[in-house]
Amino acid sequence: MMKKYFLFAFSLLFGLSQSQIIRKYSNEFLNIGAGARGLAMGGAVISNQDDVYAPMWNPAGLMSIERDWQGAAMHAEYFESIAKYDYLAYAKVMEEGVFGVSVVRLGVDNILNTTQMIDSEGNIDYDKITKFSQSDYAAILSYAFRPGGNPNLDVGVNAKIVYRNVGKFASGYGFGFDVGAIYKGNNGWKFGGMIRDITTTVNFWSINQKELSTVVNGEEFNPAPKDKMELTMPKLNVGASKLFEINSSVYVLPEAGINVDFAKTASLVSTDFASISPYAGAELGYQKMIFVRLGINRFQSITDIEDLKRKVSFQPSAGLGIKYRGLTLDYAITNSGIGGSNFYSNFFSLKLDMGAFRND
């Protein structure tokens, strides 16, 4: 039965990949991550995110929640507050594993709608300019467990429901799955991997042609797209980490790994089959109360507009954290790239660990 399932999934993936509905950056908002800790470390938490934020990095990390429940919230603003990103999550320890639910929103509000500004005869009426919002939502159900009770192996699964809305113009629904695992070696090393959208995530769109289209002097502008369905192809994230104790109060936790897109992108290593980009990050902790974090990721090969020379761009990040009993407040800041961008994104996240309070 299991063999038949994998054969069906492979056949479905192969068949759909031959169509023209694959979007290279479909549902990209789900690849941002959540929690200022992971963002400050450049996403270098695939093998060591051990709390309620784990579903966005590797759902297997939920198994590190030992008792009771955790709740979390994060807010971030991109490009001088033009885009807003929010995350809420809850995780509960069950008898055989850990269950989690997460809600994600990325939205841009107050976008000018100029589709009705020009009438059919070409006359301009600025009073017909309105505003709309573009928002992406996702609800994620997660479950982590130890197959066969193996204490060295944690496995996690995400089931995702996606809703995307572009004002009155279009809306879409999607669904998909992620699978992750963390292996803990006896020498202290941890190895983590996550496959996002493992069976591809399918998005179905509904287009409001009346609102989208504009006819001026008999010529139609903004025609509705022909494809009403799109696919999000799988992505692979793998990493390795190890905690090094400097003394009884101080530790360093570094991680390094690669992100693999099964598409041709601007990554440093890019082919028609897959593109590979490295990442690295580290956390310095003092008495498990104060944390300093650094990270680097999103390496790309780009062409400079002025001199047309190829350059390497990357995204640096940094952050701080403070923990008191079961309450943790984290902050992260990132830049959109090394190419002189002045756009910085600030992330604030809060975590409540009820198990830590009750342990006290």
ABEGO torsion letter per residue (X at the ends): XAAAAAAAAAAAAAAAAABAABBAABGAAAAAEBEAAAAAAGGBAAAABABAAAAAABAAAAAABABEBBBBBBBBBBGGGABBBBBBBBBBBBAABBBBBBBBBBBBBGBBBAAAABBAAGBBBAAABBBBBBBBBBBBBBBBBBBGGBAABBBBBBBBBBBBBBEAABBBBBBBBBBBBBBBBAAGBBBBBBBBGAAEBBBBBBBBAAAABBBBGGBBBGBBBABABBBBBBBBBBBBBBBBBABAABBBBBBBBBBBBBBBBABABBBAABBBBBBBBBBBBBGGABBBBBBBBGBBBBBBAAAGBBBBBBBBBBBBBBBBEABBBBBBBBBAEAAGBABBBBBBBBBBBAAAAAAX
